[in-house]
Amino acid sequence: MHRQFLLFSLFCLILVSCSQEHVNESNAETTGKLIPVAEGYANTSVNAVIFRKHSLFTHNGNQYISFYDADGRVVLGKRASDSSEWELHQTNFTGNVEDAHNSISMAVDGRGYIHLAWDHHNNPLNYAVSLEPENLEMSQKQRPGSLNTGHSVTYPEFYRMPGGDLLLMYRNGWSGKGSQVVHRFDLDSKEWQLLHEQLIDGEGEVNPFWQTTMDAQGTFHLSWTWRRDGIAETNHNLMYARSHDGGLTWERSDGTPYQLPITPKTAEMALEIPDNSSMMNQTSMAADRFGRPYIVNYWTPEGSDIPQYHVVYLHDWEWNVRQVSNRTEPFELSGRGTMAPPLSRPQIVTQSFDDRDGAIILFRDEEHGNRVSAAVSKDIEKGEWQIVDLADMSVGNWEPTFDLQLWRESKILNLLVQRVAQLDNEQPEKIGPQMVYVLEWNPFNE
């Protein structure tokens, strides 16, 4: 642990920096390694949206990948974790790739079976499972057990539990008028069971846009913003809940149980953020060694017209907020559908050393040349961050997704990276197929 702390401290110190209030800029050379996979569809950001859970997944020494190819077909891939050679399989599944909502989500259960969901924006569930463990051949589209519903599905996301079971979450309904549904896959029975028809219910007035994480103790943390009327300028507030029993029962941060469904009147407020703050919807969250949650997002602080990245976290039973970025260019987030803001939604991972709690925030920003970038802090309480670029290429309208299972096992970051285009209001921009990469970065071994 002491050696890891020294490596991490050395990594932060070698970043060449200039003085800023919140962020020290780095002029250091890029530190990630790009592994090419194959060309994929890139006229929209469908392969590179943040709500893909997951684009990469490591299981039993192998890493799996999924993406749409140039013809909109779902491609699955597999490689040994110590290899740069990919085994690729083009499935018979296709998606409406001109709508970036219709991304692919993937997970591998504890027995090694691949579970896949794809092509969703308010339509019935598309789901398949591999025919054999650790094999890329997939079943036909199916809806077994509790998945056989008439739900209008958007944002399906898989999460693997410590014992190998899976959770599947998605929105049922429309932006501004939807609720959160939760199913659980039982590894022993090999069946899907409905846990909650409405875990969070906007009561017809709002809908939740959520992000989740699971800590080392197996507690499931959930946070979300509310949206009204389906328009981005109504994104507001950060709310919170957690579950100690795999998503069955839920409570507030002080241990008070929720009566389900959670509603706008009963939800715990982590941070009040008003409408018209250019606040984003789904982003990400993480938890530290003590199970304390950290939520990352961007919004415009009061008295400013420049959105900034912030981290909201729970320490000593109180919610705190720290500004991470020091951006200089204003913009306003508004409208419907997939947008093309000048910065991506951020991802966060945490790492603790001795008595310090650190974090890495992954992002893309026009002010940094639309590169794959990371803001690094070895002590969140001090509010000092350094920025490093991980690849010397523009990734267009890319957003970060990474191999969460690999990070949990080894504290190595593997990100799916592709230069993608995206115009406002769901519109594609014809840039043609672009190479899909896995970017490998070990932040503690620079």
Stockholm file with secondary structure:
# STOCKHOLM 1.0

chainA/1-446         MHRQFLLFSLFCLILVSCSQEHVNESNAETTGKLIPVAEGYANTSVNAVIFRKHSLFTHNGNQYISFYDADGRVVLGKRASDSSEWELHQTNFTGNVEDAHNSISMAVDGRGYIHLAWDHHNNPLNYAVSLEPENLEMSQKQRPGSLNTGHSVTYPEFYRMPGGDLLLMYRNGWSGKGSQVVHRFDLDSKEWQLLHEQLIDGEGEVNPFWQTTMDAQGTFHLSWTWRRDGIAETNHNLMYARSHDGGLTWERSDGTPYQLPITPKTAEMALEIPDNSSMMNQTSMAADRFGRPYIVNYWTPEGSDIPQYHVVYLHDWEWNVRQVSNRTEPFELSGRGTMAPPLSRPQIVTQSFDDRDGAIILFRDEEHGNRVSAAVSKDIEKGEWQIVDLADMSVGNWEPTFDLQLWRESKILNLLVQRVAQLDNEQPEKIGPQMVYVLEWNPFNE
#=GR chainA/1-446 SS CHHHHHHHHHHHHTSCCCCCSSEECCCCCCCCEEEEEEEECCSSSTTSCTTCTTSEEEETTEEEEEEECTTSEEEEEEEETTCCCCEEEEEEEECCTTSTTCCEEEEECTTSCEEEEECCSSBCCCEEEBSSTTCCCBCCCCCCGGGCSCCCEEEEEEEECTTSCEEEEEEEEETTEEEEEEEEEETTTTEEEEEEEEEEECTTTEEEEEEEEECTTCCEEEEEEEEETTCGGGCEEEEEEEESSTTSSCBCTTSCBCCSSBCTTTSEEEECCCSSSCCCSSCEEEECTTCCEEEEEEECCTTCSSCEEEEEEEETTEEEEEECCCCCCCCCCCSSSSCCCSBCCCEEEEEEETTEEEEEEEECBGGGTTCCEEEEESCGGGTCEEEEESCSSCCBTCCCCBCHHHHHHHSCEEEEEECBCCBTTTBCCCCCCEEEEEEEECTTCC
#=GC SS_cons         CHHHHHHHHHHHHTSCCCCCSSEECCCCCCCCEEEEEEEECCSSSTTSCTTCTTSEEEETTEEEEEEECTTSEEEEEEEETTCCCCEEEEEEEECCTTSTTCCEEEEECTTSCEEEEECCSSBCCCEEEBSSTTCCCBCCCCCCGGGCSCCCEEEEEEEECTTSCEEEEEEEEETTEEEEEEEEEETTTTEEEEEEEEEEECTTTEEEEEEEEECTTCCEEEEEEEEETTCGGGCEEEEEEEESSTTSSCBCTTSCBCCSSBCTTTSEEEECCCSSSCCCSSCEEEECTTCCEEEEEEECCTTCSSCEEEEEEEETTEEEEEECCCCCCCCCCCSSSSCCCSBCCCEEEEEEETTEEEEEEEECBGGGTTCCEEEEESCGGGTCEEEEESCSSCCBTCCCCBCHHHHHHHSCEEEEEECBCCBTTTBCCCCCCEEEEEEEECTTCC
//
